[in-house]
Amino acid sequence: MSLPEITSGTLYAFRLFEVAESIDITALSHLELPASTSIRPGRLTFFGQLRSLLSVAAMGSRDIEVEPGRWLQADCNVLLFSFGVAATCFQFPIPMGATTSESTTHPSELAKWVGLFNQSPALTATGREIVDRLLALIRPAIDRPLTDPNHETYTIVSVQRFVEPCSIDRVLASPDVVRILLGETPSFVPASSFHSQIVGHHYRYSRDDICIVDWDAAFIVDPKPNEDLVNLLSLALTQLLEFQRFDTQLERELNTLYDWTNERVGHWPFVNRARRRVDVVNRLLIDIGEFVDRSENAFKITEDVYYARVYRGAIERFQVPAWRSSVLARQRAVSEIARTLYDRAQLGVAHSLELIIIALIAFEIVMAFVRR
């Protein structure tokens, strides 16, 4: 069962980057910015106390070369999250590249765009360029800037109207939805069990809307769209990106500490190195603890049951709990090994001091006999 062509909607292509340990969202409203850039509060209105999580910077429209020789105009926004993530969002109107002769977009065309956008290095480079330009403007609001080569890509297809009436049951039954979510070609026919698995991660508020969340893309049908769901999914993606960064940092610390287990730990230079490394580890563990606390609060503090279900479902679909478990396990391992190495170093120094004291006492005894 095919989907009708789409006459109205928006395609959101995301690039998420780690840019700082934190961003002061309150300070953003006090910055003087050029006329081409404006910042407003995000619409995480369903998150109660967490409304201060997000600000949105409008960076204007620009032409994007989405494939060789083909350019599309996109509205460019940057979502700034308080825990240091900047997400460039390219908004393309559906129909894609509409002209007077192109008033609709076929679902297979959307599937092609999803696959292209998720794998486009040019879009990633453009997203990074836009973020870097914005960071230069908001530097006073940034705490401990960082450069992380990792990033996340995600595409959201939001459909407002089809060319003909289309029930949500028809949407769920159509292989076109699976092709769009996977960025597959029209020749791809999903197995029935795989189809059920993909569309099984769907959420509905009324009989006319649906949100289907997959690993690389989401498909939304809503006659009255707003940016709440889009911001919500990007918030869930930031959790994934943050835990991946912490997992990488902890792995690096573990490798360093494992290498140190074969070194001599009694000499003074090693003790100083161990003390500095413990300070670094403690700072990292504090940052992780703060972020884990904030991410867990996002599960608890919400004013809307529907959005809470979508958020929890997206967190599960992005495998954030698995990354969280990995980070917490490595956090414990790093803490224990760092403490053990530092204790060994201190013990080695203590033994050295004991030997020095014994040697001094022996020297005094010998000198006493010599003076006689």
Secondary structure as UniProt FT lines:
FT   STRAND          6..18
FT   STRAND          20..23
FT   HELIX           25..28
FT   TURN            29..30
FT   TURN            35..36
FT   STRAND          38..41
FT   HELIX           45..53
FT   STRAND          54..67
FT   TURN            68..69
FT   STRAND          70..81
FT   TURN            82..84
FT   STRAND          85..94
FT   TURN            96..97
FT   TURN            100..101
FT   HELIX           107..118
FT   HELIX           121..137
FT   HELIX           139..141
FT   STRAND          142..145
FT   STRAND          151..162
FT   HELIX           168..173
FT   HELIX           175..182
FT   TURN            186..187
FT   HELIX           192..199
FT   STRAND          202..203
FT   TURN            207..208
FT   STRAND          210..213
FT   STRAND          217..221
FT   HELIX           228..260
FT   TURN            261..262
FT   HELIX           268..300
FT   HELIX           305..317
FT   TURN            318..319
FT   HELIX           320..371
//
